[in-house]
Amino acid sequence: MDGRRFTVSGLEAFASGWFERGTLTWTSGANSGRRAVVKAQRDVVGAPTIELWNAMTGAIAPGDAFIVTAGCDKRFGTCRDKFGNRLNFRGFPHMPGNDFALGYARQGNRNNGGRL
């Protein structure tokens, strides 16, 4: 256990990665009232472990309590599957990628608008 990585209890029912990119707010202990962003959440030898992006300034001790919220990677599939919130997704899931957007027509290619 250090200022960034620690083992927790009570998160066994959640899949690994469920809280990644989420927010952890300490409610007791030396870091009470402080917030941190979750870098990783994994099961290590059967025990849920959380790793934060930045180390906490106060020591993390057994029994320190926190509230953690699920993280989002801003993808349509995550919004739909993890949160059941596809109708409120505010991104652009069907935009072409950079290769398509930066491509251009070349002489000798089939540039007739048909399928490849």
C-alpha positions in Angstrom: 0.0 0.0 0.0 1.4 3.4 -1.0 0.0 6.8 -1.8 -1.3 5.7 -5.2 -2.0 2.0 -5.0 -4.1 0.2 -2.3 -6.3 -2.8 -1.7 -10.0 -2.2 -0.9 -13.0 -4.2 0.2 -16.6 -3.9 -1.0 -15.9 -3.7 -4.7 -15.7 -7.5 -5.4 -19.0 -7.4 -7.3 -17.7 -5.0 -9.9 -15.8 -6.0 -13.0 -12.1 -5.1 -13.3 -11.9 -1.6 -14.9 -15.4 -0.5 -13.9 -14.1 2.5 -11.9 -11.2 3.4 -14.2 -11.4 7.2 -15.1 -13.8 7.6 -12.2 -13.5 9.8 -9.2 -12.6 8.7 -5.7 -13.5 11.0 -2.9 -12.1 10.3 0.6 -14.7 10.6 3.4 -12.4 9.8 6.4 -8.7 9.5 7.3 -5.8 11.8 6.5 -7.1 12.5 3.0 -10.7 13.3 4.0 -12.4 15.7 1.5 -9.7 15.1 -1.2 -10.5 13.8 -4.6 -8.5 11.7 -7.0 -8.9 10.2 -10.5 -8.8 6.4 -10.7 -6.1 5.1 -13.1 -6.8 1.4 -12.7 -9.0 -1.0 -10.8 -8.1 -4.6 -10.9 -8.4 -7.8 -8.9 -4.9 -8.7 -7.6 -4.9 -12.2 -6.1 -8.6 -12.1 -5.5 -8.5 -8.6 -3.8 -9.8 -5.5 -5.5 -6.9 -3.0 -5.9 -7.2 0.7 -6.9 -4.5 2.7 -8.4 -4.8 6.5 -8.6 -3.1 8.8 -11.2 -1.6 11.0 -8.5 -0.4 10.0 -5.0 -2.4 11.3 -2.1 -0.6 13.7 0.2 -1.8 12.0 3.4 -1.1 8.4 4.3 -3.8 5.9 3.3 -4.6 3.7 6.3 -6.7 0.6 6.7 -10.3 1.6 7.5 -10.1 4.9 5.5 -13.5 5.3 3.8 -14.2 6.7 0.3 -16.8 7.1 -2.3 -15.9 6.0 -5.8 -17.9 6.7 -9.0 -17.7 4.6 -12.2 -15.5 6.0 -14.9 -16.3 6.7 -18.6 -14.0 6.5 -21.6 -16.3 8.7 -23.7 -17.1 6.0 -26.2 -20.7 5.4 -27.5 -20.5 1.7 -26.6 -19.6 2.4 -23.0 -22.4 5.0 -22.7 -24.8 2.4 -24.1 -23.7 -0.8 -22.4 -22.3 0.4 -19.1 -24.6 3.3 -18.2 -27.7 2.5 -20.4 -27.6 6.1 -21.6 -27.3 5.9 -25.4 -30.0 8.5 -25.9 -28.0 11.2 -24.1 -24.6 10.4 -25.6 -23.3 13.7 -26.8 -20.4 12.5 -29.0 -20.1 11.6 -32.6 -20.0 7.8 -32.8 -20.3 7.5 -36.6 -17.8 10.0 -37.7 -15.1 8.6 -40.0 -11.6 8.2 -38.6 -8.6 10.4 -39.5 -7.5 8.1 -42.4 -10.8 8.7 -44.2 -11.1 12.3 -43.3 -7.6 13.2 -44.5 -7.7 11.0 -47.6 -8.1 12.4 -51.0 -9.0 11.2 -54.5 -6.0 10.0 -56.7 -5.8 9.6 -60.4 -6.1 6.0 -61.4 -8.3 5.0 -58.5 -12.0 4.2 -58.9 -13.4 7.6 -57.9 -16.9 7.0 -59.1 -18.5 7.0 -55.6 -19.2 3.3 -55.8 -18.2 0.6 -53.4 -14.6 -0.6 -53.3 
